[in-house]
Amino acid sequence: MSKFGETLRQLREAQNLGLRETASMVGISPTYLSRIERGKEHPPKPETIKAIARVLAADPDVLFRLCPSTDPEIVTLLKSRPKVLELLRLVMEKDLTDEQLSSIEHFIEQDLSREGAEGRDVEVLCSANL
């Protein structure tokens, strides 16, 4: 059992709430809540953690601190797509400003969605005021 799941169970039991009742109030399935409590699932998304905290009259910050520091989806993405990790390291190395990051975000969201953009060279992105 994970510390996060164990804490959820203790908080739920302290409120005299059943698994099904709690899950219903949070908007998740009882099976999912049970798996979280038993450490069979990773902690849920932040909005679900906030809903759980509200139902259990708990401080959401306490629950967030019990979560692993890195989202498992991010770990999987970084392992499966090494180029993403390279870009992240470049962002950190260059100590980009929020404005520069917004420019990159704009490029990704807008420029690549335009017809024919998929053939552009990545150098266009890398030369954007880095």
ChimeraX attribute file (.defattr): number of C-alpha atoms within 10 A of each C-alpha:
attribute: neighborCount
match mode: 1-to-1
recipient: residues
	/A:1	13
	/A:2	17
	/A:3	15
	/A:4	21
	/A:5	24
	/A:6	15
	/A:7	16
	/A:8	23
	/A:9	21
	/A:10	13
	/A:11	18
	/A:12	21
	/A:13	13
	/A:14	10
	/A:15	13
	/A:16	11
	/A:17	15
	/A:18	13
	/A:19	17
	/A:20	15
	/A:21	13
	/A:22	20
	/A:23	19
	/A:24	13
	/A:25	14
	/A:26	20
	/A:27	12
	/A:28	15
	/A:29	16
	/A:30	17
	/A:31	12
	/A:32	14
	/A:33	25
	/A:34	18
	/A:35	16
	/A:36	21
	/A:37	23
	/A:38	17
	/A:39	16
	/A:40	14
	/A:41	15
	/A:42	16
	/A:43	23
	/A:44	15
	/A:45	9
	/A:46	12
	/A:47	10
	/A:48	14
	/A:49	19
	/A:50	19
	/A:51	17
	/A:52	26
	/A:53	21
	/A:54	14
	/A:55	17
	/A:56	23
	/A:57	12
	/A:58	16
	/A:59	12
	/A:60	17
	/A:61	11
	/A:62	12
	/A:63	20
	/A:64	16
	/A:65	10
	/A:66	14
	/A:67	17
	/A:68	12
	/A:69	8
	/A:70	8
	/A:71	13
	/A:72	12
	/A:73	9
	/A:74	10
	/A:75	12
	/A:76	10
	/A:77	12
	/A:78	15
	/A:79	12
	/A:80	11
	/A:81	11
	/A:82	11
	/A:83	11
	/A:84	13
	/A:85	15
	/A:86	12
	/A:87	12
	/A:88	12
	/A:89	12
	/A:90	14
	/A:91	15
	/A:92	10
	/A:93	9
	/A:94	9
	/A:95	12
	/A:96	14
	/A:97	11
	/A:98	9
	/A:99	9
	/A:100	15
	/A:101	15
	/A:102	12
	/A:103	15
	/A:104	18
	/A:105	12
	/A:106	12
	/A:107	15
	/A:108	12
	/A:109	11
	/A:110	11
	/A:111	15
	/A:112	14
	/A:113	11
	/A:114	9
	/A:115	8
	/A:116	9
	/A:117	11
	/A:118	11
	/A:119	8
	/A:120	11
	/A:121	9
	/A:122	9
	/A:123	8
	/A:124	9
	/A:125	14
	/A:126	12
	/A:127	8
	/A:128	12
	/A:129	9
	/A:130	14
